[in-house]
């Protein structure tokens, strides 16, 4: 994931910052608890495609 692209991208729902999970190839929005997949290097920023993330302990 290009660092410049990560600086530009925000969560489509809350407009908050995203964290890059290299291992899972996902962009994670902590406030909304959603993980957006990255397929073939392209972030899929649709809420319908995101998976729910369990809150961190």
C-alpha positions as CSV (number, residue, x, y, z in Angstrom):
1,X,0.0,0.0,0.0
2,X,1.4,3.3,-1.1
3,X,1.9,5.6,2.0
4,X,0.7,8.6,0.0
5,X,-2.5,6.9,-0.8
6,X,-3.0,5.9,2.8
7,X,-2.7,9.6,3.8
8,X,-5.5,10.5,1.4
9,X,-8.0,7.7,2.0
10,X,-10.5,8.0,4.8
11,X,-13.4,5.8,6.0
12,X,-16.4,6.5,3.7
13,X,-18.8,6.4,6.6
14,X,-17.2,8.5,9.3
15,X,-14.4,10.2,7.3
16,X,-11.9,9.1,9.9
17,X,-8.4,7.8,9.4
18,X,-7.7,4.2,8.3
19,X,-5.0,1.8,9.5
20,X,-3.3,-0.5,7.1
21,X,-3.1,-4.2,8.1
22,X,-0.4,-5.6,5.7
23,X,-0.9,-9.2,6.7
24,X,-4.7,-9.2,6.2
25,X,-4.5,-6.8,3.2
26,X,-7.2,-4.6,4.8
27,X,-7.8,-0.9,5.8
28,X,-9.3,-0.7,9.2
29,X,-11.6,2.0,10.6
30,X,-11.4,1.7,14.4
31,X,-14.3,4.0,15.3
32,X,-16.7,2.1,13.0
33,X,-15.1,-1.3,13.6
34,X,-14.9,-2.1,9.9
35,X,-12.2,-3.6,7.8
36,X,-12.2,-2.7,4.1
37,X,-10.5,-5.3,1.8
38,X,-7.6,-4.6,-0.6
39,X,-7.9,-6.7,-3.7
40,X,-5.1,-6.7,-6.3
41,X,-3.7,-3.5,-4.7
42,X,-7.1,-1.7,-4.9
43,X,-8.9,-0.7,-1.7
44,X,-12.6,-1.6,-1.9
45,X,-14.2,1.2,0.0
46,X,-17.8,0.1,0.0
47,X,-19.5,-0.5,3.4
48,X,-21.2,-3.5,1.9
49,X,-17.8,-5.1,1.2
50,X,-16.4,-4.4,4.7
51,X,-16.3,-6.9,7.5
52,X,-17.0,-6.2,11.1
53,X,-14.0,-6.0,13.4
54,X,-14.1,-7.0,17.1
55,X,-13.2,-4.3,19.5
56,X,-9.6,-4.4,20.9
57,X,-9.3,-5.5,24.5
